């Protein structure tokens, strides 16, 4: 992958994002370009085929404090809206499946954030999720009762996933001090 090209594209598009820390597949493509989007899709396929995250015992989602994590989901309840950090993080269990891709994606992620921070972007801090509560408190507040019900076994995980995704679809980045308020497209 061409890191410089991906970082340059990131710099062109980062200020246009309106859902951070959440991001859609199409926004991810716009943000980093075809090479990165294809690499992430390839790693996602490896994950599905080998059930890496599903069979994981250490649970990255739990470890990073994601408020939407519940083992009953089996996979991210906001998979189509998951943050960039979640899309570009692949633990040591992925190393056999694509060590070089994992390393390249990590380099691109950190280089793009570093470059944006040096350029004065206020949105860079929104990429430091999960946990989501600091940057998406409204989303966490609106979904916590469903996640807790799934954890208790009183709500079907598939039904909860649909409810949580509806909230994620509506989510917009809160106003970042020093920037113009975000308007829905």
Order of alpha helices (4+ residues) and beta strands (2+ residues): alpha-alpha-alpha-alpha-alpha-alpha-alpha-alpha
